[in-house]
């Protein structure tokens, strides 16, 4: 038997993908700020976006993270995620 691969849905394109192909975002319980979780180790409910700049732009346009977490999300977070994808993970995701 093969090893199970976890799949999640992108909040932008709504496609199911393995978690390795997605960026995880999580809401910090202390500050209620939404932040990227590239290591996928933070505690809390997560939302996922494909590692594709077009999906990040679509998520920003559709307010995918705002809908998922039911709170405002900084446009800088979307911009940082897009920049990180373009630079293939060389920059930290902060916003």
N, C-alpha and C positions, 0 to 999 in steps of 0.2 A: 504494500500500500504506500502511496505517495504522501508526502507531508502536506498538511492543510495550509492553505494560503488565505489569510484574512483579506476580504474585499470590502471596500467602502464606496459610497456614492459621492461624486464631485458635486458641490453646491451650485456650480455654474452650468456644466453641460449635462448633469444628471446621469452620467455613465458610471457603471460599477467598474472599479479597477482595483488591482492589488494595492495594499497600503504602501508598498515600496515606490509606486508610481505617483503618489499623492503627497501634498504638503499638509500637515495637520496644524490646525489652529485651535486654541483652547482659551477659555475665559478664566482669568485668575480669580480665585474665590475671595481673596483679600481686597483687591482693588477694583474688581469687575472689569478690568481692562482685557481686551482680546489681544492675544499675542501668538506668534508663530511658535510651533513646537517641532522643529525639524528632527529632533531625536526621538519624537513620539513617546516621551517618558513622563510628561507632566500629568498631574492628577486632574481629572475633570472630564466633562463631556467635550468631545472634539468635533470639529467640522473639517472637511477635507476639500482641497482644490487640486486639480491635476497639475503636474509639473510642466505646464505649458503657458507661455505668456498670454495667449489668446483666452484661455480659460480664466486667468487672473483678471484680465480686462472685462470679460463677461460677468464674472462674479461681482466686480466693482459696479458695473452698470446695473445689474439685477439686484444689487445689495444682498447678495447671498449670505454673507457672514452676519449682516445685521438681522436678517430674517431668522437665521438659525439661532443666534444667541439672544435675540430680542433686545438689542441695545446698539447704540451707535458704534461704528468702527472707523478709525482714522483712515483717511485716504492714503496717508503715508504708509500704512501697513500693506495695502495693496501694491503701492509703488515699490516698497522694499521687497515684497515677494516676487514681483516681476523682475526686478533688478537681480535678485538672487538666482532666479532661474536662468536669466540671460548669461550671467557670469558662471553658471554651472556650479553653484554652491560655494563659491570662493568668499562671498560676503556673508556676514551673520544676518539673520532675519530679526530685525528689531523695528518697532514702530509703535 
